Amino acid sequence: MHRLLARFVDDECGATAIEYCLIAAGISIVIVTTVNGVGSMLSTKFTEVSTSIK
């Protein structure tokens, strides 16, 4: 029983997976924020072009 508990405490596979998930979530947030900002800027530019053509 003692050996099983020691192996469980020393196992870091789950912690590594969680760390990778947190990194992926952070990168995803940055990508979504950037795309949202670029989309807003493009919408403004297209509106300006459309207004100037009319």
PQR file of N, CA, C, O and H, with PARSE charges and radii, in Angstrom:
ATOM      1  N   MET A   1       0.829  -1.194   0.000 -0.4000 1.5000
ATOM      2  CA  MET A   1       0.000   0.000   0.000 -0.0000 2.0000
ATOM      3  C   MET A   1       0.874   1.258   0.000  0.5500 1.7000
ATOM      4  O   MET A   1       0.575   2.239  -0.682 -0.5500 1.4000
ATOM      5  N   HIS A   2       1.944   1.209   0.768 -0.4000 1.5000
ATOM      6  CA  HIS A   2       2.834   2.364   0.854 -0.0000 2.0000
ATOM      7  C   HIS A   2       3.454   2.664  -0.507  0.5500 1.7000
ATOM      8  O   HIS A   2       3.583   3.827  -0.890 -0.5500 1.4000
ATOM      9  H   HIS A   2       2.187   0.412   1.322  0.4000 1.0000
ATOM     10  N   ARG A   3       3.835   1.624  -1.232 -0.4000 1.5000
ATOM     11  CA  ARG A   3       4.457   1.792  -2.553 -0.0000 2.0000
ATOM     12  C   ARG A   3       3.455   2.411  -3.542  0.5500 1.7000
ATOM     13  O   ARG A   3       3.821   3.262  -4.353 -0.5500 1.4000
ATOM     14  H   ARG A   3       3.731   0.680  -0.921  0.4000 1.0000
ATOM     15  N   LEU A   4       2.205   1.979  -3.468 -0.4000 1.5000
ATOM     16  CA  LEU A   4       1.172   2.513  -4.353 -0.0000 2.0000
ATOM     17  C   LEU A   4       0.956   4.003  -4.091  0.5500 1.7000
ATOM     18  O   LEU A   4       0.825   4.789  -5.030 -0.5500 1.4000
ATOM     19  H   LEU A   4       1.908   1.288  -2.810  0.4000 1.0000
ATOM     20  N   LEU A   5       0.919   4.382  -2.838 -0.4000 1.5000
ATOM     21  CA  LEU A   5       0.751   5.786  -2.482 -0.0000 2.0000
ATOM     22  C   LEU A   5       1.951   6.615  -2.932  0.5500 1.7000
ATOM     23  O   LEU A   5       1.785   7.735  -3.416 -0.5500 1.4000
ATOM     24  H   LEU A   5       1.025   3.744  -2.076  0.4000 1.0000
ATOM     25  N   ALA A   6       3.150   6.076  -2.777 -0.4000 1.5000
ATOM     26  CA  ALA A   6       4.358   6.786  -3.209 -0.0000 2.0000
ATOM     27  C   ALA A   6       4.366   6.967  -4.723  0.5500 1.7000
ATOM     28  O   ALA A   6       4.748   8.028  -5.216 -0.5500 1.4000
ATOM     29  H   ALA A   6       3.285   5.167  -2.384  0.4000 1.0000
ATOM     30  N   ARG A   7       3.948   5.940  -5.466 -0.4000 1.5000
ATOM     31  CA  ARG A   7       3.877   6.053  -6.928 -0.0000 2.0000
ATOM     32  C   ARG A   7       2.854   7.103  -7.346  0.5500 1.7000
ATOM     33  O   ARG A   7       3.085   7.858  -8.291 -0.5500 1.4000
ATOM     34  H   ARG A   7       3.637   5.078  -5.066  0.4000 1.0000
ATOM     35  N   PHE A   8       1.734   7.152  -6.651 -0.4000 1.5000
ATOM     36  CA  PHE A   8       0.691   8.132  -6.960 -0.0000 2.0000
ATOM     37  C   PHE A   8       1.189   9.556  -6.729  0.5500 1.7000
ATOM     38  O   PHE A   8       0.914  10.446  -7.534 -0.5500 1.4000
ATOM     39  H   PHE A   8       1.546   6.539  -5.883  0.4000 1.0000
ATOM     40  N   VAL A   9       1.910   9.775  -5.651 -0.4000 1.5000
ATOM     41  CA  VAL A   9       2.425  11.105  -5.331 -0.0000 2.0000
ATOM     42  C   VAL A   9       3.493  11.533  -6.330  0.5500 1.7000
ATOM     43  O   VAL A   9       3.566  12.711  -6.679 -0.5500 1.4000
ATOM     44  H   VAL A   9       2.133   9.053  -4.997  0.4000 1.0000
ATOM     45  N   ASP A  10       4.320  10.605  -6.796 -0.4000 1.5000
ATOM     46  CA  ASP A  10       5.402  10.928  -7.728 -0.0000 2.0000
ATOM     47  C   ASP A  10       4.942  11.070  -9.174  0.5500 1.7000
ATOM     48  O   ASP A  10       5.685  11.603  -9.998 -0.5500 1.4000
ATOM     49  H   ASP A  10       4.260   9.648  -6.512  0.4000 1.0000
ATOM     50  N   ASP A  11       3.738  10.609  -9.505 -0.4000 1.5000
ATOM     51  CA  ASP A  11       3.247  10.655 -10.891 -0.0000 2.0000
ATOM     52  C   ASP A  11       2.879  12.089 -11.258  0.5500 1.7000
ATOM     53  O   ASP A  11       2.053  12.713 -10.591 -0.5500 1.4000
ATOM     54  H   ASP A  11       3.135  10.176  -8.836  0.4000 1.0000
ATOM     55  N   GLU A  12       3.497  12.611 -12.325 -0.4000 1.5000
ATOM     56  CA  GLU A  12       3.250  13.991 -12.750 -0.0000 2.0000
ATOM     57  C   GLU A  12       2.604  14.072 -14.131  0.5500 1.7000
ATOM     58  O   GLU A  12       2.530  15.160 -14.702 -0.5500 1.4000
ATOM     59  H   GLU A  12       4.168  12.103 -12.867  0.4000 1.0000
ATOM     60  N   CYS A  13       2.143  12.969 -14.674 -0.4000 1.5000
ATOM     61  CA  CYS A  13       1.538  12.969 -16.016 -0.0000 2.0000
ATOM     62  C   CYS A  13       0.297  13.854 -16.063  0.5500 1.7000
ATOM     63  O   CYS A  13       0.118  14.614 -17.015 -0.5500 1.4000
ATOM     64  H   CYS A  13       2.203  12.085 -14.209  0.4000 1.0000
ATOM     65  N   GLY A  14      -0.546  13.766 -15.065 -0.4000 1.5000
ATOM     66  CA  GLY A  14      -1.765  14.583 -15.037 -0.0000 2.0000
ATOM     67  C   GLY A  14      -1.455  16.058 -14.933  0.5500 1.7000
ATOM     68  O   GLY A  14      -2.114  16.879 -15.572 -0.5500 1.4000
ATOM     69  H   GLY A  14      -0.401  13.149 -14.292  0.4000 1.0000
ATOM     70  N   ALA A  15      -0.461  16.406 -14.137 -0.4000 1.5000
ATOM     71  CA  ALA A  15      -0.084  17.810 -13.983 -0.0000 2.0000
ATOM     72  C   ALA A  15       0.434  18.375 -15.296  0.5500 1.7000
ATOM     73  O   ALA A  15       0.148  19.524 -15.631 -0.5500 1.4000
ATOM     74  H   ALA A  15       0.074  15.739 -13.618  0.4000 1.0000
ATOM     75  N   THR A  16       1.186  17.587 -16.037 -0.4000 1.5000
ATOM     76  CA  THR A  16       1.708  18.038 -17.326 -0.0000 2.0000
ATOM     77  C   THR A  16       0.569  18.266 -18.306  0.5500 1.7000
ATOM     78  O   THR A  16       0.575  19.254 -19.041 -0.5500 1.4000
ATOM     79  H   THR A  16       1.419  16.653 -15.765  0.4000 1.0000
ATOM     80  N   ALA A  17      -0.401  17.372 -18.327 -0.4000 1.5000
ATOM     81  CA  ALA A  17      -1.548  17.530 -19.223 -0.0000 2.0000
ATOM     82  C   ALA A  17      -2.331  18.789 -18.880  0.5500 1.7000
ATOM     83  O   ALA A  17      -2.769  19.513 -19.775 -0.5500 1.4000
ATOM     84  H   ALA A  17      -0.406  16.570 -17.730  0.4000 1.0000
ATOM     85  N   ILE A  18      -2.505  19.051 -17.603 -0.4000 1.5000
ATOM     86  CA  ILE A  18      -3.222  20.256 -17.184 -0.0000 2.0000
ATOM     87  C   ILE A  18      -2.449  21.502 -17.589  0.5500 1.7000
ATOM     88  O   ILE A  18      -3.048  22.485 -18.025 -0.5500 1.4000
ATOM     89  H   ILE A  18      -2.149  18.463 -16.877  0.4000 1.0000
ATOM     90  N   GLU A  19      -1.138  21.473 -17.450 -0.4000 1.5000
ATOM     91  CA  GLU A  19      -0.324  22.628 -17.851 -0.0000 2.0000
ATOM     92  C   GLU A  19      -0.460  22.902 -19.344  0.5500 1.7000
ATOM     93  O   GLU A  19      -0.592  24.054 -19.756 -0.5500 1.4000
ATOM     94  H   GLU A  19      -0.652  20.675 -17.096  0.4000 1.0000
ATOM     95  N   TYR A  20      -0.429  21.844 -20.155 -0.4000 1.5000
ATOM     96  CA  TYR A  20      -0.598  22.023 -21.603 -0.0000 2.0000
ATOM     97  C   TYR A  20      -1.985  22.576 -21.929  0.5500 1.7000
ATOM     98  O   TYR A  20      -2.123  23.406 -22.827 -0.5500 1.4000
ATOM     99  H   TYR A  20      -0.323  20.908 -19.820  0.4000 1.0000
ATOM    100  N   CYS A  21      -2.997  22.128 -21.219 -0.4000 1.5000
ATOM    101  CA  CYS A  21      -4.352  22.647 -21.442 -0.0000 2.0000
ATOM    102  C   CYS A  21      -4.440  24.126 -21.091  0.5500 1.7000
ATOM    103  O   CYS A  21      -5.093  24.892 -21.800 -0.5500 1.4000
ATOM    104  H   CYS A  21      -2.885  21.454 -20.490  0.4000 1.0000
ATOM    105  N   LEU A  22      -3.799  24.529 -20.018 -0.4000 1.5000
ATOM    106  CA  LEU A  22      -3.807  25.943 -19.636 -0.0000 2.0000
ATOM    107  C   LEU A  22      -3.076  26.796 -20.664  0.5500 1.7000
ATOM    108  O   LEU A  22      -3.517  27.902 -20.977 -0.5500 1.4000
ATOM    109  H   LEU A  22      -3.269  23.907 -19.442  0.4000 1.0000
ATOM    110  N   ILE A  23      -1.970  26.294 -21.187 -0.4000 1.5000
ATOM    111  CA  ILE A  23      -1.234  27.023 -22.226 -0.0000 2.0000
ATOM    112  C   ILE A  23      -2.100  27.152 -23.476  0.5500 1.7000
ATOM    113  O   ILE A  23      -2.179  28.228 -24.069 -0.5500 1.4000
ATOM    114  H   ILE A  23      -1.612  25.396 -20.932  0.4000 1.0000
ATOM    115  N   ALA A  24      -2.750  26.057 -23.878 -0.4000 1.5000
ATOM    116  CA  ALA A  24      -3.615  26.088 -25.061 -0.0000 2.0000
ATOM    117  C   ALA A  24      -4.782  27.048 -24.862  0.5500 1.7000
ATOM    118  O   ALA A  24      -5.164  27.755 -25.795 -0.5500 1.4000
ATOM    119  H   ALA A  24      -2.686  25.183 -23.396  0.4000 1.0000
ATOM    120  N   ALA A  25      -5.349  27.083 -23.670 -0.4000 1.5000
ATOM    121  CA  ALA A  25      -6.453  28.004 -23.386 -0.0000 2.0000
ATOM    122  C   ALA A  25      -5.979  29.452 -23.469  0.5500 1.7000
ATOM    123  O   ALA A  25      -6.684  30.305 -24.008 -0.5500 1.4000
ATOM    124  H   ALA A  25      -5.040  26.509 -22.912  0.4000 1.0000
ATOM    125  N   GLY A  26      -4.803  29.732 -22.944 -0.4000 1.5000
ATOM    126  CA  GLY A  26      -4.259  31.094 -23.022 -0.0000 2.0000
ATOM    127  C   GLY A  26      -4.016  31.529 -24.449  0.5500 1.7000
ATOM    128  O   GLY A  26      -4.337  32.657 -24.822 -0.5500 1.4000
ATOM    129  H   GLY A  26      -4.231  29.039 -22.506  0.4000 1.0000
ATOM    130  N   ILE A  27      -3.450  30.641 -25.251 -0.4000 1.5000
ATOM    131  CA  ILE A  27      -3.205  30.961 -26.659 -0.0000 2.0000
ATOM    132  C   ILE A  27      -4.531  31.179 -27.382  0.5500 1.7000
ATOM    133  O   ILE A  27      -4.639  32.082 -28.212 -0.5500 1.4000
ATOM    134  H   ILE A  27      -3.189  29.725 -24.948  0.4000 1.0000
ATOM    135  N   SER A  28      -5.531  30.372 -27.079 -0.4000 1.5000
ATOM    136  CA  SER A  28      -6.844  30.520 -27.710 -0.0000 2.0000
ATOM    137  C   SER A  28      -7.474  31.862 -27.376  0.5500 1.7000
ATOM    138  O   SER A  28      -8.075  32.501 -28.240 -0.5500 1.4000
ATOM    139  H   SER A  28      -5.444  29.639 -26.405  0.4000 1.0000
ATOM    140  N   ILE A  29      -7.342  32.289 -26.138 -0.4000 1.5000
ATOM    141  CA  ILE A  29      -7.898  33.585 -25.736 -0.0000 2.0000
ATOM    142  C   ILE A  29      -7.224  34.712 -26.506  0.5500 1.7000
ATOM    143  O   ILE A  29      -7.893  35.642 -26.956 -0.5500 1.4000
ATOM    144  H   ILE A  29      -6.854  31.770 -25.436  0.4000 1.0000
ATOM    145  N   VAL A  30      -5.914  34.637 -26.659 -0.4000 1.5000
ATOM    146  CA  VAL A  30      -5.184  35.665 -27.412 -0.0000 2.0000
ATOM    147  C   VAL A  30      -5.637  35.683 -28.866  0.5500 1.7000
ATOM    148  O   VAL A  30      -5.839  36.755 -29.435 -0.5500 1.4000
ATOM    149  H   VAL A  30      -5.370  33.882 -26.293  0.4000 1.0000
ATOM    150  N   ILE A  31      -5.798  34.520 -29.470 -0.4000 1.5000
ATOM    151  CA  ILE A  31      -6.219  34.444 -30.872 -0.0000 2.0000
ATOM    152  C   ILE A  31      -7.623  35.020 -31.045  0.5500 1.7000
ATOM    153  O   ILE A  31      -7.857  35.806 -31.963 -0.5500 1.4000
ATOM    154  H   ILE A  31      -5.634  33.648 -29.008  0.4000 1.0000
ATOM    155  N   VAL A  32      -8.546  34.643 -30.186 -0.4000 1.5000
ATOM    156  CA  VAL A  32      -9.923  35.137 -30.294 -0.0000 2.0000
ATOM    157  C   VAL A  32      -9.968  36.647 -30.113  0.5500 1.7000
ATOM    158  O   VAL A  32     -10.678  37.335 -30.846 -0.5500 1.4000
ATOM    159  H   VAL A  32      -8.356  34.004 -29.441  0.4000 1.0000
ATOM    160  N   THR A  33      -9.228  37.166 -29.158 -0.4000 1.5000
ATOM    161  CA  THR A  33      -9.199  38.608 -28.925 -0.0000 2.0000
ATOM    162  C   THR A  33      -8.629  39.343 -30.131  0.5500 1.7000
ATOM    163  O   THR A  33      -9.156  40.380 -30.532 -0.5500 1.4000
ATOM    164  H   THR A  33      -8.651  36.607 -28.562  0.4000 1.0000
ATOM    165  N   THR A  34      -7.564  38.818 -30.706 -0.4000 1.5000
ATOM    166  CA  THR A  34      -6.936  39.444 -31.868 -0.0000 2.0000
ATOM    167  C   THR A  34      -7.866  39.426 -33.072  0.5500 1.7000
ATOM    168  O   THR A  34      -8.020  40.441 -33.751 -0.5500 1.4000
ATOM    169  H   THR A  34      -7.136  37.976 -30.380  0.4000 1.0000
ATOM    170  N   VAL A  35      -8.480  38.293 -33.339 -0.4000 1.5000
ATOM    171  CA  VAL A  35      -9.393  38.184 -34.484 -0.0000 2.0000
ATOM    172  C   VAL A  35     -10.589  39.109 -34.297  0.5500 1.7000
ATOM    173  O   VAL A  35     -11.051  39.724 -35.259 -0.5500 1.4000
ATOM    174  H   VAL A  35      -8.354  37.469 -32.787  0.4000 1.0000
ATOM    175  N   ASN A  36     -11.087  39.214 -33.089 -0.4000 1.5000
ATOM    176  CA  ASN A  36     -12.208  40.109 -32.813 -0.0000 2.0000
ATOM    177  C   ASN A  36     -11.820  41.559 -33.080  0.5500 1.7000
ATOM    178  O   ASN A  36     -12.596  42.305 -33.677 -0.5500 1.4000
ATOM    179  H   ASN A  36     -10.711  38.715 -32.308  0.4000 1.0000
ATOM    180  N   GLY A  37     -10.643  41.961 -32.652 -0.4000 1.5000
ATOM    181  CA  GLY A  37     -10.182  43.332 -32.887 -0.0000 2.0000
ATOM    182  C   GLY A  37      -9.968  43.621 -34.356  0.5500 1.7000
ATOM    183  O   GLY A  37     -10.346  44.687 -34.841 -0.5500 1.4000
ATOM    184  H   GLY A  37     -10.013  41.355 -32.168  0.4000 1.0000
ATOM    185  N   VAL A  38      -9.366  42.686 -35.071 -0.4000 1.5000
ATOM    186  CA  VAL A  38      -9.129  42.864 -36.507 -0.0000 2.0000
ATOM    187  C   VAL A  38     -10.462  42.912 -37.249  0.5500 1.7000
ATOM    188  O   VAL A  38     -10.624  43.703 -38.179 -0.5500 1.4000
ATOM    189  H   VAL A  38      -9.058  41.820 -34.677  0.4000 1.0000
ATOM    190  N   GLY A  39     -11.412  42.078 -36.848 -0.4000 1.5000
ATOM    191  CA  GLY A  39     -12.733  42.073 -37.480 -0.0000 2.0000
ATOM    192  C   GLY A  39     -13.439  43.402 -37.315  0.5500 1.7000
ATOM    193  O   GLY A  39     -14.083  43.883 -38.247 -0.5500 1.4000
ATOM    194  H   GLY A  39     -11.281  41.436 -36.093  0.4000 1.0000
ATOM    195  N   SER A  40     -13.326  43.997 -36.146 -0.4000 1.5000
ATOM    196  CA  SER A  40     -13.942  45.306 -35.910 -0.0000 2.0000
ATOM    197  C   SER A  40     -13.294  46.376 -36.775  0.5500 1.7000
ATOM    198  O   SER A  40     -13.984  47.229 -37.334 -0.5500 1.4000
ATOM    199  H   SER A  40     -12.803  43.606 -35.389  0.4000 1.0000
ATOM    200  N   MET A  41     -11.972  46.332 -36.887 -0.4000 1.5000
ATOM    201  CA  MET A  41     -11.270  47.318 -37.723 -0.0000 2.0000
ATOM    202  C   MET A  41     -11.654  47.152 -39.187  0.5500 1.7000
ATOM    203  O   MET A  41     -11.867  48.145 -39.882 -0.5500 1.4000
ATOM    204  H   MET A  41     -11.412  45.639 -36.433  0.4000 1.0000
ATOM    205  N   LEU A  42     -11.746  45.924 -39.663 -0.4000 1.5000
ATOM    206  CA  LEU A  42     -12.130  45.685 -41.053 -0.0000 2.0000
ATOM    207  C   LEU A  42     -13.552  46.159 -41.320  0.5500 1.7000
ATOM    208  O   LEU A  42     -13.827  46.731 -42.374 -0.5500 1.4000
ATOM    209  H   LEU A  42     -11.574  45.117 -39.098  0.4000 1.0000
ATOM    210  N   SER A  43     -14.437  45.930 -40.393 -0.4000 1.5000
ATOM    211  CA  SER A  43     -15.815  46.386 -40.547 -0.0000 2.0000
ATOM    212  C   SER A  43     -15.872  47.901 -40.668  0.5500 1.7000
ATOM    213  O   SER A  43     -16.613  48.434 -41.494 -0.5500 1.4000
ATOM    214  H   SER A  43     -14.213  45.465 -39.536  0.4000 1.0000
ATOM    215  N   THR A  44     -15.095  48.591 -39.853 -0.4000 1.5000
ATOM    216  CA  THR A  44     -15.045  50.051 -39.919 -0.0000 2.0000
ATOM    217  C   THR A  44     -14.498  50.513 -41.262  0.5500 1.7000
ATOM    218  O   THR A  44     -15.039  51.443 -41.860 -0.5500 1.4000
ATOM    219  H   THR A  44     -14.493  48.158 -39.183  0.4000 1.0000
ATOM    220  N   LYS A  45     -13.449  49.888 -41.736 -0.4000 1.5000
ATOM    221  CA  LYS A  45     -12.851  50.268 -43.027 -0.0000 2.0000
ATOM    222  C   LYS A  45     -13.828  50.037 -44.171  0.5500 1.7000
ATOM    223  O   LYS A  45     -13.966  50.895 -45.042 -0.5500 1.4000
ATOM    224  H   LYS A  45     -13.010  49.133 -41.250  0.4000 1.0000
ATOM    225  N   PHE A  46     -14.511  48.890 -44.185 -0.4000 1.5000
ATOM    226  CA  PHE A  46     -15.473  48.615 -45.248 -0.0000 2.0000
ATOM    227  C   PHE A  46     -16.630  49.611 -45.216  0.5500 1.7000
ATOM    228  O   PHE A  46     -17.136  50.008 -46.266 -0.5500 1.4000
ATOM    229  H   PHE A  46     -14.399  48.193 -43.477  0.4000 1.0000
ATOM    230  N   THR A  47     -17.047  50.013 -44.026 -0.4000 1.5000
ATOM    231  CA  THR A  47     -18.103  51.017 -43.912 -0.0000 2.0000
ATOM    232  C   THR A  47     -17.628  52.348 -44.474  0.5500 1.7000
ATOM    233  O   THR A  47     -18.377  53.021 -45.182 -0.5500 1.4000
ATOM    234  H   THR A  47     -16.635  49.691 -43.173  0.4000 1.0000
ATOM    235  N   GLU A  48     -16.398  52.737 -44.172 -0.4000 1.5000
ATOM    236  CA  GLU A  48     -15.842  53.986 -44.706 -0.0000 2.0000
ATOM    237  C   GLU A  48     -15.756  53.938 -46.226  0.5500 1.7000
ATOM    238  O   GLU A  48     -16.105  54.910 -46.896 -0.5500 1.4000
ATOM    239  H   GLU A  48     -15.789  52.191 -43.597  0.4000 1.0000
ATOM    240  N   VAL A  49     -15.298  52.823 -46.775 -0.4000 1.5000
ATOM    241  CA  VAL A  49     -15.190  52.683 -48.232 -0.0000 2.0000
ATOM    242  C   VAL A  49     -16.575  52.735 -48.868  0.5500 1.7000
ATOM    243  O   VAL A  49     -16.767  53.395 -49.890 -0.5500 1.4000
ATOM    244  H   VAL A  49     -15.015  52.033 -46.231  0.4000 1.0000
ATOM    245  N   SER A  50     -17.533  52.046 -48.271 -0.4000 1.5000
ATOM    246  CA  SER A  50     -18.894  52.038 -48.798 -0.0000 2.0000
ATOM    247  C   SER A  50     -19.498  53.434 -48.779  0.5500 1.7000
ATOM    248  O   SER A  50     -20.181  53.829 -49.724 -0.5500 1.4000
ATOM    249  H   SER A  50     -17.377  51.511 -47.441  0.4000 1.0000
ATOM    250  N   THR A  51     -19.252  54.179 -47.715 -0.4000 1.5000
ATOM    251  CA  THR A  51     -19.774  55.539 -47.601 -0.0000 2.0000
ATOM    252  C   THR A  51     -19.122  56.453 -48.630  0.5500 1.7000
ATOM    253  O   THR A  51     -19.799  57.294 -49.222 -0.5500 1.4000
ATOM    254  H   THR A  51     -18.697  53.858 -46.948  0.4000 1.0000
ATOM    255  N   SER A  52     -17.838  56.305 -48.850 -0.4000 1.5000
ATOM    256  CA  SER A  52     -17.142  57.177 -49.805 -0.0000 2.0000
ATOM    257  C   SER A  52     -17.537  56.863 -51.247  0.5500 1.7000
ATOM    258  O   SER A  52     -17.478  57.748 -52.100 -0.5500 1.4000
ATOM    259  H   SER A  52     -17.288  55.622 -48.369  0.4000 1.0000
ATOM    260  N   ILE A  53     -17.934  55.642 -51.534 -0.4000 1.5000
ATOM    261  CA  ILE A  53     -18.356  55.277 -52.889 -0.0000 2.0000
ATOM    262  C   ILE A  53     -19.731  55.861 -53.198  0.5500 1.7000
ATOM    263  O   ILE A  53     -19.992  56.241 -54.339 -0.5500 1.4000
ATOM    264  H   ILE A  53     -17.983  54.923 -50.841  0.4000 1.0000
ATOM    265  N   LYS A  54     -20.595  55.939 -52.223 -0.4000 1.5000
ATOM    266  CA  LYS A  54     -21.964  56.443 -52.428 -0.0000 2.0000
ATOM    267  C   LYS A  54     -21.949  57.877 -52.694  0.5500 1.7000
ATOM    268  O   LYS A  54     -23.005  58.480 -52.892 -0.5500 1.4000
ATOM    269  H   LYS A  54     -20.383  55.630 -51.296  0.4000 1.0000
TER
END
